[in-house]
């Protein structure tokens, strides 16, 4: 059975809401997913799963504090043969740093050998119904790709 972990952090509740919809999408594909918050997670947790999803927001153009230790400690983990995707919320008001934390995560996990299966999904601030549906589709598509690659 395909094992997936979703690790996220949320300040305002927006990314938490996105994570909930991604989880619904995974469950619609009969995927059992483990969910953890960033401050309760270690990069080595990823090694126990076939795939992982990272959900984050961007804080002042950077990875948020709740994820910073995890992000920095990733350098010591070999993510070869792991499949991944990154999603989260941002504020387009900040222009060039909109969704920057998602890009930082994608760049790092790719450099550590992970196969990123989907383009980053970044939602501007509070998601509307269409964007919540996009999150479910993101979860379904990730599950479909994982199942096809196993």
Number of C-alpha atoms within 10 A of each C-alpha: 8 14 14 24 22 22 25 26 23 22 13 12 13 21 25 20 18 29 28 17 21 27 25 21 23 23 16 15 16 12 21 15 19 13 17 15 16 23 15 11 16 17 19 15 13 22 17 12 16 17 26 26 24 22 29 32 31 23 17 13 17 17 21 18 14 17 24 14 16 17 19 11 12 19 14 10 15 17 22 14 12 22 24 25 25 26 29 28 28 25 18 14 10 12 10 9 17 23 28 22 26 26 19 16 21 22 13 16 24 17 14 17 15 21 18 20 16 15 12 19 18 25 24 16 17 17 17 11 9 9 17 19 17 19 27 23 18 25 26 22 18 25 23 14 14 20 13 8 8 8
